Amino acid sequence: MNVFANTAVTISFKLFDADNRLIEESPEPLTYLHGGHSGIFPKVEEALNFKEVGESVSVTLDPEDAFGEYDASRVRMENVSDLPPDVAVGGYLVAEQDGEEVMWRVTDIADGKAVLDGNHELAGQRLRFDAKVLDVRPATHEEIAHGHVHGPGGHHH
């Protein structure tokens, strides 16, 4: 079976930075609903169209194709005393901003201040996404209606 809209596609993947260093490798296969359901980067999904089990793709992703451009306005400094007591460099804080949940990464702490970065860690980077198709099956009506693949045995959120 080929990959096309409304199929459940299982892939393994590796993500590399612009210097060809491995950033991430799928520890477990990833299964997503193909066909514009936001389960994978659109440029990768396009490359996977009509592929079969065993075929591979390698896609270069510019920042706008992946995690966006780095936005300096999404960096702020806060008093450590205003943050949870367990705040640490490398940690994450979740806050509501303009009615939406925002994740802030703590990038530095010094002199009673913490630097919080709301950008994705890979924002502004050119990446390469290598994927191999491991399985393709028709999606269920329920998966299509919900816009994502469900786990073995039914509905999992």
Buried (B, 14 or more C-beta within 10 A) or exposed (E): EEBBEBBBBBBBBBBBBEEEEEEEEBEEEBBBBBBEBEBBBEBBBEBBEEBEBEEBBEBEBEBEBBBBEBEEEBBEEBEBEEBEEEBEEEBEBEEEEEEEEEEBBBBEBEEEEBBBBBBBEBBEBBBBBBBBBBEBEEBBEEBBEBEBBBEEEEEEE
